[in-house]
Amino acid sequence: MVLPALISFALLVFPALTARAAPCCAQTGSVPSLITGDERISLGASILNGSVIGDAPAAGGGVPVFRDALSTRESRSVLLLNAAALLDGDRLQAGISVPLQWNRIGSGSRDSSRVAAGDVSLTLGHETLPEWDYSVWKPRGFTFLQLTLPTGRSILESTDPAAVDVTGLGHVALSAGFVALKRWSVWDASSVIRLGRVFGRGFDSGISTRSAWSGAFNLGAGVSFAERFRLGGTIGVDALSALAVSGGGLDSAGAGRLVWTAGANLAWLRGEDDTLILGYADQTLFGPAYNTTLARTFSLSFMHRIER
């Protein structure tokens, strides 16, 4: 749950800051690599560390069960590298997001850990609503296509009893979405909507899965102060329909997954081209939530942009 947590703090860190200093840079999370400013290339790196503190069962009305000192200890750290560049020098762009994940799971006196690649995402974006002239209400808008590749290991491929080797969904996923950004002086707001398809596949073990739908919606807002700082907050929901599993002795219709993430972030514009972001995301504050673990995550991100 570390990667979804990043959605909640990094969506709209830069537009308000850049109104008074420099062009804004790429976003991360729900849109892994998308240029939303006036740069031609953006580069980013994020370090995230999250601890699972609760579980939301598939049944039970969406009420989470929090873990205690005797429960399984589970934490994840992620190094997330992002890059995006304009393809036509103006409105068409492409980006890539590459995660490296370190899982740690312990129960009693036994601990295990594993470092492995997560799922790589490729993004194709287009500035559909450019802001040629200032408007009080009209936002700047970007449409995007996002392809997620199963470079991480699925729970259905796990060979570890504690599933510490699971670092991805294990399926090809394709989604489309829209990002809207708006700024009023030192205040800013944003929204992201995404709808996608997770494609079924067959595994070497004889297990196969059917396709499922996915979706997400996020809202963010913030305020800039002291010329180079911004304080912001976000809330978002991420959903996945039931992923049916059959073969290999398994026959299950599966269960849908739903999780809400709230976050806060503090950004510092360092110089004209670099930004540092300190973030916190919490998946226990809002609900309901179903069929997922619930984590609290701290993150530190660095963004560098190269102007046009």
HELIX and SHEET records of a PDB file:
HELIX    1   1 VAL A    2  ALA A   10  1                                   9    
HELIX    2   2 PRO A   15  THR A   18  1                                   4    
HELIX    3   3 ILE A  155  GLU A  157  5                                   3    
SHEET    1   A 5 VAL A  65  PHE A  66  0                                        
SHEET    2   A 5 GLU A  39  ALA A  56 -1                                        
SHEET    3   A 5 ARG A  73  LEU A  86 -1                                        
SHEET    4   A 5 LEU A  92  SER A 107 -1                                        
SHEET    5   A 5 ARG A 110  ALA A 117 -1                                        
SHEET    1   B11 VAL A  65  PHE A  66  0                                        
SHEET    2   B11 GLU A  39  ALA A  56 -1                                        
SHEET    3   B11 THR A 292  GLU A 307 -1                                        
SHEET    4   B11 ASP A 274  ASP A 282 -1                                        
SHEET    5   B11 ARG A 257  ARG A 270 -1                                        
SHEET    6   B11 PHE A 229  LEU A 240 -1                                        
SHEET    7   B11 ALA A 212  PHE A 225 -1                                        
SHEET    8   B11 TRP A 187  VAL A 198 -1                                        
SHEET    9   B11 ALA A 173  TRP A 184 -1                                        
SHEET   10   B11 ARG A 140  LEU A 149 -1                                        
SHEET   11   B11 VAL A 120  LEU A 129 -1                                        
SHEET    1   C 3 SER A 208  THR A 209  0                                        
SHEET    2   C 3 VAL A 245  GLY A 247 -1                                        
SHEET    3   C 3 LEU A 250  SER A 252 -1                                        
END                                                                             
